[in-house]
């Protein structure tokens, strides 16, 4: 995976708590703005994303729940990059401390990490998921 997005940490206990709005440049040179926050009442993380294409078309995703896996899979034909949410335990982000490293010297020790994906990485992940789905269907039919 490409670029790890810096640690996201709660600022206070207000709800909703806007954690971070940052401009991110992917490994391929695409620039987008990402806003991520934790909504205490729903015990979930949410995000909004804004990307302007080279020909000036604006793409926006607003107030979507952040889930483990390829976050932008539904928009793969609209944006040339992806976001991948990695969970150490396989669960979705649901705690306000999810992005806080257990060891401050090791940013990879957080329960949840967020990465950008290149177009090639998105295709690879999608192909692997398609293969797993086909294999799973074959096993359930044969088994």
C-alpha positions as semicolon CSV with decimal commas, in nm:
position;residue;x (nm);y (nm);z (nm)
1;X;0,000;0,000;0,000
2;X;0,103;0,354;-0,057
3;X;0,093;0,645;0,180
4;X;-0,020;0,605;0,540
5;X;-0,240;0,895;0,644
6;X;-0,110;1,049;0,970
7;X;-0,256;0,944;1,303
8;X;-0,604;1,074;1,371
9;X;-0,668;1,159;1,733
10;X;-0,968;1,303;1,918
11;X;-0,937;1,666;2,025
12;X;-1,205;1,657;2,297
13;X;-1,532;1,487;2,390
14;X;-1,764;1,714;2,189
15;X;-2,001;1,541;1,950
16;X;-1,956;1,533;1,656
17;X;-1,582;1,570;1,693
18;X;-1,406;1,686;1,376
19;X;-1,064;1,531;1,404
20;X;-0,877;1,625;1,099
21;X;-0,916;1,797;0,769
22;X;-0,609;1,751;0,561
23;X;-0,496;1,781;0,201
24;X;-0,336;1,456;0,086
25;X;-0,114;1,393;-0,217
26;X;-0,112;1,030;-0,325
27;X;0,190;0,840;-0,452
28;X;0,059;0,902;-0,806
29;X;0,037;1,278;-0,747
30;X;-0,342;1,310;-0,706
31;X;-0,449;1,565;-0,445
32;X;-0,766;1,541;-0,237
33;X;-0,903;1,681;0,086
34;X;-1,009;1,436;0,356
35;X;-1,208;1,516;0,667
36;X;-1,246;1,240;0,929
37;X;-1,438;1,252;1,256
38;X;-1,578;1,029;1,529
39;X;-1,948;1,057;1,605
40;X;-1,991;0,953;1,966
41;X;-2,368;0,889;1,956
42;X;-2,328;0,632;1,679
43;X;-1,991;0,493;1,790
44;X;-1,862;0,524;1,434
45;X;-1,607;0,712;1,231
46;X;-1,721;0,915;0,931
47;X;-1,543;1,086;0,644
48;X;-1,593;1,340;0,369
49;X;-1,368;1,363;0,065
50;X;-1,326;1,630;-0,202
51;X;-1,127;1,573;-0,523
52;X;-1,103;1,794;-0,831
53;X;-1,001;1,620;-1,154
54;X;-0,742;1,766;-1,393
55;X;-1,026;1,901;-1,611
56;X;-1,195;2,076;-1,317
57;X;-1,472;1,827;-1,236
58;X;-1,537;1,816;-0,861
59;X;-1,599;1,478;-0,696
60;X;-1,734;1,475;-0,341
61;X;-1,827;1,211;-0,088
62;X;-1,997;1,350;0,220
63;X;-2,070;1,201;0,562
64;X;-2,000;0,837;0,479
65;X;-1,924;0,580;0,746
66;X;-1,561;0,469;0,750
67;X;-1,538;0,090;0,721
68;X;-1,252;-0,159;0,705
69;X;-1,131;-0,244;0,355
70;X;-1,131;-0,044;0,033
71;X;-1,331;0,260;0,147
72;X;-1,379;0,404;-0,203
73;X;-1,465;0,077;-0,380
74;X;-1,805;0,214;-0,489
75;X;-1,632;0,511;-0,653
76;X;-1,352;0,319;-0,829
77;X;-1,468;0,441;-1,171
78;X;-1,485;0,803;-1,055
79;X;-1,154;0,857;-0,875
80;X;-0,805;0,738;-0,977
81;X;-0,702;0,646;-0,622
82;X;-0,837;0,457;-0,325
83;X;-0,846;0,464;0,054
84;X;-0,781;0,145;0,242
85;X;-0,875;0,109;0,607
86;X;-0,676;-0,163;0,784
87;X;-0,803;-0,309;1,110
88;X;-0,583;-0,519;1,337
89;X;-0,882;-0,726;1,452
90;X;-1,090;-0,724;1,131
91;X;-1,357;-0,493;1,273
92;X;-1,471;-0,157;1,147
93;X;-1,354;0,162;1,318
94;X;-1,588;0,210;1,614
95;X;-1,386;0,351;1,906
96;X;-1,266;0,709;1,949
97;X;-0,916;0,573;2,015
98;X;-0,898;0,356;1,699
99;X;-0,632;0,571;1,531
100;X;-0,433;0,637;1,849
101;X;-0,111;0,431;1,857
102;X;-0,074;0,200;2,157
103;X;0,295;0,293;2,146
104;X;0,347;0,661;2,058
105;X;0,683;0,580;1,897
106;X;0,517;0,331;1,659
107;X;0,241;0,477;1,441
108;X;0,161;0,125;1,316
109;X;0,052;0,016;1,665
110;X;-0,291;0,180;1,631
111;X;-0,593;-0,053;1,598
112;X;-0,693;0,117;1,270
113;X;-0,472;0,262;0,997
114;X;-0,571;0,446;0,683
115;X;-0,373;0,431;0,357
116;X;-0,404;0,571;0,007
117;X;-0,410;0,327;-0,285
118;X;-0,277;0,374;-0,636
119;X;-0,494;0,274;-0,933
120;X;-0,283;-0,043;-0,973
121;X;-0,332;-0,136;-0,606
122;X;-0,708;-0,083;-0,639
123;X;-0,719;-0,316;-0,942
124;X;-0,509;-0,579;-0,763
125;X;-0,730;-0,573;-0,452
126;X;-1,047;-0,588;-0,662
127;X;-0,912;-0,886;-0,859
128;X;-0,819;-1,068;-0,540
129;X;-1,166;-1,008;-0,393
130;X;-1,329;-1,131;-0,715
131;X;-1,116;-1,446;-0,705
132;X;-1,206;-1,508;-0,341
133;X;-1,576;-1,464;-0,417
134;X;-1,557;-1,709;-0,708
135;X;-1,363;-1,960;-0,500
136;X;-1,610;-1,928;-0,216
137;X;-1,904;-1,986;-0,451
138;X;-1,729;-2,289;-0,604
139;X;-1,661;-2,438;-0,261
140;X;-2,022;-2,388;-0,147
141;X;-2,157;-2,553;-0,464
142;X;-1,912;-2,846;-0,454
143;X;-1,891;-2,885;-0,075
